[in-house]
Amino acid sequence: MGNAAEAQTAASYMAYEDFAGMTAAEARRHFRSGDYVGHTAGIAPGMLQGNVAILPAEYALDFARYCQRNPQPCPLIGVSDTGNPMMHTLGDDIDIRSDVPLYRVYENGELVDEVSDITRLWRDDFVAFAIGCSFSFEDALMADGIRLRHIDENKTVGMYVTNIMTEPAGPFSGGTVVSMRPLSKKDAIRASAICARFPHAHGQPVHIGDPAEIGISDIDAPDWGDKTEFRDGEIPVFWACGVTPQNAVRSARPSICITHAPGRMLVTDVPAWATDSKKPTS
């Protein structure tokens, strides 16, 4: 699986830098054509991005309950009609089968493949869920002068499974997944205040400081994404992450579940600021 993903990345002939200045719709057209399978952090700044989970209808109600009971890691921003791959509430011409750069396919809770298009896998009983993503508040942080190293270095933000347990619903349960960004103490306080205005993009951090307190034994070994270097005076800041449902799928073990690959989000036509009380003034 890993080699296949690496091969797809190598075959992608668009670079991350090529997306500068593109609208969300323009970026999605390139995802749909398979031109790019990289991360979406910073693409179409100011637009809401979403994690994706696609399940057979028999699991849909329990999964919706799981999101409702765990709004910080799983803030639900969109749900498709059964069997309809078009996400009408999130923008014009959004086809969930092709408009995410890279997908993960799980069977009975086990990861079996990574693909850039799931049209051949689509079924009439599928329901697609879009869940708010921390990439949406990163624009606000950067607008306030807070630098984010994974974006500066064109990396995928590091993600970790924690001992912060989610509230179960049906077969779905498990530890909350968090994303981590190293910040100075001063910037961590500012970031917390800014992100509180984005409840549909995970809101405030769930933890600041010692990773061991939330069950992370090695900060240099993320479960998903890339390792991030720390500089003098920086501390780890952890936000709830929309990859949490992928962790819950391990326990639910549905016959099939399709998700975004970590860091590769659905870029919508919905302004991120629409989920915020006010746009940053800086």
Summary of the structure (lengths in Angstrom):
residues: 282
radius of gyration: 17.4
end to end distance: 43.4
largest distance: 53.1
contacts: 950
relative contact order: 0.23
helix: 30%
strand: 26%
